[in-house]
């Protein structure tokens, strides 16, 4: 597993345990390193409380080719 995949796995685990701050921080790093990572954008949206920011994450994810 590469470091991006490990970071996403760690972030998802943090989110599922209720640590949205850690999840957000980790996923922010992931999308800086790999801006075309659809999974990271979707999970990042799950960490955000502001609707506009969540919508932007979903927009970014939807523009990435499958």
C-alpha positions in Angstrom: 0.0 0.0 0.0 1.4 3.4 -0.8 1.4 6.4 1.5 -1.7 8.1 -0.1 -3.7 4.9 0.4 -2.4 4.6 4.0 -3.3 8.2 4.7 -6.8 7.8 3.3 -7.3 4.6 5.4 -6.1 6.4 8.5 -8.3 9.4 7.8 -11.4 7.2 7.3 -10.7 5.4 10.6 -10.3 8.7 12.4 -13.6 10.0 10.9 -15.4 6.8 11.9 -14.2 7.2 15.4 -15.5 10.8 15.5 -12.2 12.6 15.1 -13.2 14.9 12.2 -10.3 17.2 12.8 -7.7 14.5 12.3 -9.6 13.2 9.3 -9.8 16.6 7.7 -6.1 17.3 8.3 -5.0 14.0 6.8 -7.3 14.3 3.8 -6.3 17.9 3.2 -2.7 16.6 2.8 -3.9 13.9 0.5 -5.7 16.3 -1.9 -2.7 18.5 -2.0 -0.5 15.6 -2.9 -3.0 13.9 -5.2 -5.7 16.4 -6.3 -7.3 13.8 -8.6 -8.1 11.5 -5.8 -11.9 11.3 -5.9 -12.2 9.1 -2.7 -10.2 11.7 -0.7 -12.5 14.6 -1.9 -15.6 12.7 -0.9 -14.3 11.8 2.5 -13.0 15.3 3.0 -16.6 16.6 2.4 -17.7 14.3 5.3 -15.4 16.2 7.7 -16.7 19.7 6.8 -19.5 21.5 8.6 -19.9 24.3 6.0 -22.3 23.4 3.2 -20.5 25.4 0.6 -17.1 23.8 1.4 -18.8 20.3 1.3 -20.4 21.1 -2.1 -17.0 22.2 -3.5 -15.5 18.9 -2.4 -18.3 17.0 -4.2 -17.9 19.2 -7.3 -14.2 18.5 -7.4 -14.8 14.7 -7.0 -17.4 14.7 -9.7 -15.0 16.3 -12.2 -12.4 13.6 -11.8 -12.7 11.0 -14.5 -13.5 7.5 -13.3 
